Amino acid sequence: MSKDVQLTDEGLAQGLQTRHTRMIAIGGAIGVGLFLGSGAGIEVAGPSLVLAYALVGAFIFVVMRALGELLLYRPVSGSFADYAREFLGPACGFVTGWGYWITWGLIGMTEITAAGIFVKFWFPGFPQWITALIALVVLVLLNLAKVGVFGEAEFWFASIKIVAILGLIAGGLTVILFGLGPAGGSATFSNLFALDVPGTAGGFLPFGVLGFLLAIQIAVFSYQGSELVGMTAVETKDRERAIPKAINSVPLRIVLFYLGSLAVLMSVVPWPQFNSEDSPFVQALTQIGVPAAAGILNFVVLTSALSSCSAGALYSNARLLKRLADDGMAPRRFGALNANRVPAAGVLASGSFMLFGVVLNAVVPEQAFEYLLAICSLAALWTWGVILACHIAYRRKVKAGQRPASPYQLPAAGVLAPAGIVFLATVVVLMAFDESARIALFALPLWAALLATGYFLSRRFNPRHAEFEQKSARDEQYARRQLQRDAEVTTADPG
């Protein structure tokens, strides 16, 4: 480890650059859900899917601004669990920490499973479980290296996705404006408002308000992972500048990558031609006249899956496990750092957990993806809800003079944060009307009971549990020091 590398209070290396942080934020907000799941959204909502993505994207920005305010108040690794413990109580901190770790482990299993499926495009006879195992080993080794190496890999993973989407938008606009290629004769923006669509009411809302509402939950899960920028805060150089920049650019990314790409897709190819079985991106690229469109997109989606697994299931989970260990909620060994100032034991433990995904791919390769995806479907809503609840509690303490104000704040927080929670709760209700999403609701009570049991067992049998309960006292001491420091600065420079 170079002597000029700055370390955090927790001993982690601040090896992530601003460009790494921004690309991780982009990569987190652009996932397999956009490339593959948007087909199902078009099928149930038609062009109004664009409006659904816009609405969800607006609330995602509220969540990200709330998270940014917390991160600059007190940056920590494993931030969601630590803020939940500080502002919502030890029980919520435990449930959030372990629940998020298990959830991302399961999501990681879906990603390496997806990698096995995507590789079959080129090598149909290659065993799916071997691809999953190779992907897992490579990503574990990547996360054991210096954090800057991880940041560089995520930078290029995200770059591939961005180039693919920008290429589609540029190619699609060229076809629409100049009538070029096989789709040139029918490509037009008026496809978004076509009235003569059999079996529908036509127009921008062909399936009415109900279709639009059902599309909202599809859009929600496409944004899953947007919060991963929070896990990079501690290890980011010049975070007071980098984090706000990454978050403030979220609206532009949403408009360009989500709304822009979907609008172009449904303008180049009339939306009734899309279906949930095929990627609309493949169909649009084929209509534009791009050779080997399916192969190109398959490569893009493969890198997207690997990026998500690396950032969420390994990088994020290792830091979260370190935080749980430091707080007394996990064995001390998971808090240890290697020579690269990386929580190696946490990376290895998170990777080992995902070996269950390799086993599933060996035993039930056809059903593995569906099994895992059903279990993970509520993860995004829970995470975003916790962030907003923590933000509301933090603002109350700021108002009471018990916490210092953050230099980066959510505007109109008194209205937007509660509205965000109401919106997320509404999405949960909408899930009950979708047969494929209903499975997750059935699993929710079992999930809650498992984590609650873990907390009560920890209180009774974990000798370090008292350390976790006492963390709130240390939070109060930290807050008092910050308030005193701010008061001294104000006194020294009243202007």
N, C-alpha and C positions, 0 to 999 in steps of 0.2 A: 504493500500500500504506500503510495507516494506521500511524502511528508506535507505537500502543499494541499492535500485533499482535506476539506473541512469535515468535521464529524458533528452529528447531532448530539443532543443530550443523552440519547439512547445508544450512542456508539455507532450508528449507521453512517455510511459515507454519503455526503451530498454530491452525488455524481451525475444527477440528471440535469440536463441543460433545458433552457426555455423551449427550444424546438422539440425536445423529447416530450416534455409535459404537454405541449399543445397537440402533438401527434397522438399521444396516448388518449387525450380527451377526444380527439376526432375518432380514433380507432374504437374507443368505447361506445361512441354514439352511432357507429356504422357497423352493423353485424350481419350475421347470416339471415336474420329476420327480414332485412330489407331486400336482400338478393333473392331469397326463396319465399319468405312468408308474405310478401306483398301480393303474390298471385292470389292467395286466399282472400286477402283484403279487397282486391278488385272484384273478385267473384261475388262477394256479399254486399259491396257498397258502390261499385262502379267508380266514376270519377270523384265522388264525394270522399273517397279514401284520402285524397289530397287534403281536404278540410280536416279529416280526422287526425292526420299526421300533424297538421298545423296546430290544432287544439292541444294535443298531447305534448307537442314540442314546446308550446308556451308554458305549460305546467312543469315540464322538465327544466326549463330555464329558471323558473322560480325555485325548484329544488336545488339546482346548481348554485344559484346566488346565495341561498340559505346555507348551503354547505361551505361555500367560499367564505362567508362571514365567520362561521365556526372555525374554519381552518386557520384564518389569520388572527383569530382571538387566541387560539392555543393549538399550534400544529402538533399532531401526534401520529405515530404509526398505528394502524388499526383504529382509525379515528371514529368509526361509527359506534363500535362497542364502547370506547372510552367516553364519548359524549353521552351515550345512552346511560352509562353508569353514573356519570356526573350529574346529569339533569333529570333523569327519569328513575334513578334508583338502582341498587346493586342487582336486583332480580332481572330488570330489563337489560342491564349491561351484560349479564351472563347469557341471557337468551339471545340477545342480538349478536354477541360475539361468536358463540358456538353455532348459532343458527346460520349466521352468514358464512362461517367457515365450512360447515357441512354443505350448505347450498352451493357455494362456488366449487366445492369438490365434486358435487353431482353434475354441475354445469360443465366442469372440466371433462367429466366422463362423456357427456354428450358431444363435446367438441372433438375428443380423440376418436369417438365413434363416427362422427361426421367425417373426420379425416380418412378413416378406413373406408367409408362409403365412397368418398370422392375419388380416392386412388383407384378404386375399381373401374372408374371411367376409362383409365388407360390400361389397367392390368386386371381384367375381369376375374381371372382365376387366383389372384393373390389373396391369401387369407386375411380377412378383415382384422382379426385380433393382432396379427403381426404388425400391420400398419399402425394400429393404435398403440402398441407397445413401443415401436420405434419412435413415434411422435412424442410419446411421453418421456422417454429417456433423453431425447435431444433437447426437449424443453426444460427438463430438470437440470441438465448440464448448463444450458444457457442461463438459467436463474441462479446457478451457483457461482457464476463469473461475476466480475465487477458490475455494479448497478449500471454503469455507463454502457456496458455491452448490452445489457437488457434493453436500455433506453434506445440504443442504436437499432437493435432488431425491431423493436416496436415502431420506431420511426419509419423503417422501410416496409414493414407489414402494412402500416396505415397508408403509406404512399401508394402502394399497389392498389388499394381500394379507391383512393382518391383519383388516381389516373384513370381507372376503369370507369368510374362514374362520370368524370369530366369528359372522357372520350365519348361515352354514350350521349351525353347532353350535346356536345359539339356536333357529333355526327347526326343526331336526331334533328337539331335545328337546321343543319345544312339541307337535310332531306325535305324538311317542312317548308323552308323558305325558297329553295331552288328546285324542288321537285325531282331530285336525283335518286337513282337506284330503284330497286324493285318496288319500294313502298312510295315512291315519289308521287304517283298518281292519286293516292288516297290519303296521304299524310297531311293533316291540317289540324289546327287548334280547335276547329269546330267539332272535332270528334269528342271533345270533352262535354259538349252540350247537345249531342245528337238526340233528336226526339223520336226517330223511327227505329227503335230497338224493340224487337218482338219480345213479349213476355214481361215488359217493364213499363214504367210510366215515362221513361225517357228523360232527357235533360241531365243536369248535373247531379240530381238526387234520384236516380232511376228506381231505387228500391225504397224510397221514402226515408223518413227519419229513422225507422227501425234499422234499416241497412247501415245508415251512418253510425248509429249507436253501437251496433255489433262490430263495426270496423275499429272502434276506439280501442278495444282490448287488444286487437291485433297490432295496432300501432304502438301500444304501451310496451309490448314485449320486444318490439324491434329496437326500442331505445334502451333496453336492459344493458347495464355496464357503463352507462354515462357517468355514474358516480365514482368510477375507478380513478379519476383524476385526484380524488381525495386521498388515495393511498400513496400518491407520489409526493405529497406536500412536504413531508419531513426531509426527503432526500433530494429536493429540488433546490438548486442554487438560485439565490435572489427570489425566493418564493413570494415576497410581498409584491413583486412585479409580475412574476411568471403566472401565478395562480389566477389573479384577476384577468390577465390577458387571455388565458386559456378559456375561462368561463365566459367572458364577455363576447367571445367569438362564436359561442354556441348558436345564437339566433341565425347568424349568417350561414353556418354549416347546415342548420335545419332547412332553411329556405333553399339553399343550393343543392345539397345532396339528397334530401328527402323530397321536398315539394317540387324542386326543379326536375329531378330525374323521373318522378312519377308522372308529372304533367307531360313531359316529352314522350315517355313510354306510351301513354294513352292517346297521344296525338299522332305518333308514328303508326301505331297499330290500334285499330278500333277496339275499345276495351272489352266487348263481348267475346273477342277471340282469345282472351287470357283465361287461364283456369288455375286451380290450386295445385294441380299435379306438376306443372312445369314452371320454370322460372320466367317471369315476364321479361327479364333482361336478356335471356337467350333468344326469346322470340323476337324482341325488338332488334337485337343485333343481327339476327338472321334476315329480318325484313330490310334493314339498312343495307345489307349486302356485305357484312363483315365475314371473311372466310374463317372457318373453324370457330364460330361464335361459341358453341357449346364447350369446346375445349378451353377457350380463353376464360370464360366465366367460371368453369370448374376450378381452374387454377386460382382465380381471384377468391372464390368462396373457400377453397382449401387454406389459403393464407389467412383469410378472415377467421376461420375456426382456430387455427394455430395461434393467432394473435390473441384471441379472446381467452384461450386456455392458458397461455403464458402470463398474460396480464392479470387475469382474475383468479384462476385456480392455483397458480404457483406464486407469482410475485405478491399479489394482494394477500393471499391466504397465509403466506409465510410471515409477513409483517403482522398480520392479525394474530397469528399463533404466538409470535414473540410478545405481543402486547398482553395476551392472556397469560403467558408465562410470567411476565414481569408483574402482573397484577395478582398472581397466586392462583389463577384459574386453570393453569396447565403446568405440567412438569417443568422444572427450572431449565432442563436441557434444551427446551425449545426456544429459550431466550438467548442461547449462545450464538456468537458470530464467528465466521471463519476469517481467514487472512484478508479476504476481500471486503470485510465488514458487511457481510450478507448473512442473514439468519439461516444458515445451512441446514440445521436440524429441522427448522420449520419447512424449508423447501422439500427436504427428503420425506418428512411426515406427510405433507400435502400430496406429494407425488405417490407415496405408498398407498394412501387412501384411494387414489384414482386407479390403482391396480385392479380394484373391483370392477371398474369399467372394462378393463382388458378381459377379465374373466367372463363378463357378460357378453362381450363380443365373440368369445370362443364358444360359449354355451348357447346363447340365443341371438345370433348376429342379426336376424331379421327384425326382432322386436326390441333390441337394446335401445335404439334411439327413442322410440315412442315411450318405453317404460321410464327412461330418465327424464325426458322432456316433461312428462306429466307431473313428476314430482317437483320440478323446479319452477313451475309456472307462476307461483305467487311470490317468488323471491324479490322481483323488482318492486312490487307494490309495498311489501313489508319494509324494504330498505329505504325507499323514498319517504314512506310514512314516518319512520323513525327519525330520519334527518329533519323533517319538518317539525315533528314534536319536540325534538331537542332544541331546534331554533327558537320555537315559541317559548320554551322554558328558559332558554338563555336570555332572550330579550326581556323577560319579566325580571330576571336578576339584574340585568343592566339598569332597568328602570328603577329598581329598588336600591341601586348603588352598591350591589354585591358583586358585580363583575364589571371589568373594564369594557368599554365599547370597542368593537372591532373597526379597523380602518377601512374595511370593505363591507358594505352593508346591502341587505335586500331592501329595495325601495318599497314603501307601502306595506311593510311586513305585517302590520296588524290585520290587514285584509287578505293579502295574498297567501300567507302561510296557512291560515285556517281554511281558506278556499281550496288550497292544494290538497289538504287532508280530506275534505269533503269530496273532491274529485276522485281521489284514489279509492275512497269507500264506494263511490258510485260505480267505479269500474269493477270492483269485487261483486257488486250486485248484478252487473251486466254479465259476468262470467256464469252466473247461474242459468242464464238463458242459452248458453252455448254448450252443447253436449260434450264436445271434446275438452272444454276447459273445466267442466263440472267435476271431473276426477280430482283436480287439485283441491277443490273446496271440500270434498269428502275426506281428503288426506290431512286437511288442516288441523282438526281436533287431535289426531294421533301425533302429529308433528309438535303441537303445543304441549301435549301431555308428556312427550319424551323429553323436551327441553326443560319443562318445569320440574320433572322428576330429577333430572340431572342437577338442577340448582339446589334442590332440597337435600340430595345425597351429598353434594359438595359441602353444604353448610354443616352437615353432621359428621362427615368422615374426612374431609380435607383439612389437614392441620394449618394450611396457609390461607384458608378462606377468610380468616379475620383480617389479613392484609388487604384483601379485596374490599371488605366492608369499610375499612379505615381510609381508603383512598379519597373519600369525599372530604375528610379533614385536610388532606394535603391539597386538594383542589381549592379549598377555602384559603389556605395559606398562600398558594400561588396567586389567587385573585387579589388578596390583600396586598401582596408585594407589587403586583401590576398597578393597582389603584394608587398605591403610595408613590410609585415611580412616575405615574402620569401626573399626580398632584405636584410633585417636585419639579417636573418639567414646566408645568403651567405657572408655578410660582417664579421659577427662574426666568421665564420668558412670557410675561403676561400678554404681550402683543400677539 
